[in-house]
Amino acid sequence: MKQSRGADLKNGALVVYEMVPSNSPPYVCYVTLPGGSCFGSFQFCPTKAEARRSAAKIALMNSVFNEHPSRRITDEFIEKSVSEALASFNGNREEADNPNTGIGAFRFMLESNKGKSMLEFQELMTVFQLLHWNGSLKAMRERQCSRQEVLAHYSHRALDDDIRNQMAMDWVNREQNTPGALSRELSSTERELDDARLAGKELRFHKEKKDILMLAAGQLGSMHSSHC
């Protein structure tokens, strides 16, 4: 469906299954869909096949729901989402119209993605969530980049190995400045990932965070072994 509409698919039209290595149940499986959304088995799975089925089931339910025409980004949808965001953060209307505020940036992103489905929008949101988590957005602000420049730059960037490697290197530097930072972040990320998986939520953000931290741990390991 997505390909026929010209969507830019992360892995082509592939659905990628990934088992978490384990010698005993419960088995855990993640499935990544062509648009990049990720889901995981959410039941107690006594076999690997059951884990795959569980992951596929939750992914299918979410995809069908989020690709439904009623889940497209329309003017009404934007107004409703911005109003809800303002209410959650006790914001005012002026903030929503100023692209340099958080709510204004959210509105700008919604406006730029009018007509897309929620699943396609989620992919873009994940990139920005990771940039925020990693401190990259803060660094750009300190270099005087406007929010709109940052949004314009990243709105067309898929989450690729270059971005992951850059973020992993940031964590390597952080670990060298504050030993233990990486393992603390990794254990809290693993807890968040498990909680979200068992609740049947979309996991892309948590899963990408874990992969980036594991990449950083690998880079640190190879640095240590080259110094030995």
N, C-alpha and C positions, 0 to 999 in steps of 0.2 A: 504493500500500500504506500509506504513512505517513498520507496524508490520511484514509483510511477508518478508521484507528485514532485519529483526532482529533489527530494531531501538529500542532504549530504550525509551519507551513512558512514559511521566511524569504521566499521569492519566490513564494508560492503554489505551484502544482505545476510551476513553470517550471524548466527546465534551462538555465543561462546559459553560453554559450561566449564566450570572450574571447581574441582573437588578440593576441600581442605584436607591435607594429608592427615590420616588417622588410621590406627590399626584396630580400633574398636568403636562400636556405636556410642552415642549418636553421630551419624555421619552428616556433614554439612556440605552443601553445594551452592555455588553462586552461578547465576546466569546473567550474561550481559547481552542486551538486545542490540539490534543494528543501529539504533539512534544513540546508543551509549548508556541507556538506563540499566541499572543493575538491581537484581532482586536475589534473595537467598531462601533456602529451605527454612520454613518457619515451624515445622512440626518436629517431634522426636522421630528421627529416621533410623530404623534398625539396619537398613541396607543402603548401599550407594545408589542403587536404582531408585529406591524410595526417595532419597534426598534429591535426585535429579527431577523426579516427578513433582515433588513439593515445590521446588524452585520454579519449575515451568508453570505450575498452576497459578502461583501468585503473580508471576510476570504476565501471564496471559490475561488474568482478571484486570490488572492495572492498565495494561496496554489498551485493551478494548475500551475501558472506561475513559482513559485520558485522550484517546484518539477520536472519541465521539464528537460529532459536530458541536454539541453543546459545550464542549471543553475547549473551544477555540478562543483565541484572544481577540475580543471585540471591544468596541467603545464601552459597552455596558460592563463587560468583565473588568476593564481597566478601572472604571469609576468605582466599582464595588471593591476591588482589591486595594486601591489606594485609600479608600475610606476606612477599610478594615485595618490597614497598616497605620493610618493616622490615629485611629482609636487605640490600637495596641501600644503605641509609643507616646500617647498624649500629645500628638503633634497638631499643628494648625494648618489651615489651607495654604497660607503663604509658602510653607515648607514644601508642599506638594508641587508648587509651580516653580520652585528654585532648583535647577539641576545640580547645584553644589551641595544640597542637603542629601541625606541618605534616602529619604522618601522621594525626593525629586529625582534622584538617580534611578530609583525603582520604577517610577512612572516613565521616565525616559526609556528604560529598557523595555517596558511593556509596550509603549508606543512604537518602538523600533521593530517589535516582533508581532505587530498586528496581523491577524490572519493565520498565524502558526498555531499548532496544537500545543497543549500544555507539556506534552512529552518533549517536543522540540525545544520549548522555552526552558525546560528543566536542565537540559544539557548546558545551555548558556549560563544559567544560574550557578551550576556546579563550578564552572571556571571561576566565577567571581567569588563564590564562597571560599574556594581554595586560595585565591589571591589574598582574600581578607585574612584567612586563618594563618597564612604564611607570612603575613606582614608586608607583602609586596605592594598592596594598595597604599599603606601608610608611607612606604618609602617613596612611592610616586608622588603622593601629596607633598612630601617634604621637598621633592624636586620641582615643586610648583606646577605639576601637571593638573589640569582641570579634570573634574570627574568625566566630563563629556569626551575629552581627549582619550582618557583611559578606556571608557566604554567603547568609543569608536575603534580603538586599537584592538581590544580583546573580543569585541562582538563577532569578529570573523575568524578568530583563532580557535581551532579545535583543540581539545585537550590532547596534546601529543607528547612524545618522549622528550622533546626539547624542554617543554614547560616542566615536565616531571623532574628531569635532571637538574634544571635550575633550582627548583624548590628543594630537591634533595640536598644540593650543595649548600643552600641556605641553612638547612638543619645540621649539616656537617660542621659549618662555621659556628652555629649556635652551641653545639655539643662541645666544641673545642674551647669556647669562651665560658660555658657553664656545664661542666661535666655532670651527666645524669639527666640533662634536659630531654635527650632523645628517648631514653627508656621510660621516663615519666609520661611523655606525650604518647608513646606507643601503647603503654598499658591503658591509658584513659581512652585512646582511640579504639582499642580492641573491645573495651567494655561498651562503648557507644555503638559500635558495629553490631555486637551481639544483641544488645537491647533492641536496636532498630530492626534487625533481621527477625527476631522472635515476634516483633509487633507487626511484621508483614509490610514494613515501609520500604520506600525506594532507597537504595544503599550507595548510590554512586559516590556521593561526597565522602562518606565514612570509608568506603573501600579504597578510593583514590588516596585519601590521607594515609591509610595503613600502607598502601603500596609505596608511596613516596618515602615514608619513614623507614620501611624495610630497605628501600634502595639506598637511603642515607646510611643505614647501619652497614650495608654491604660495602659502600664506598669507604666508610671508616675502617672496616675490617681490612680492606685491601691496602689502605694507607699504613695501618699498624704493621701488617706483615711485610710491607716493603721497607719499613724503618728497622725491622728486627735484624 
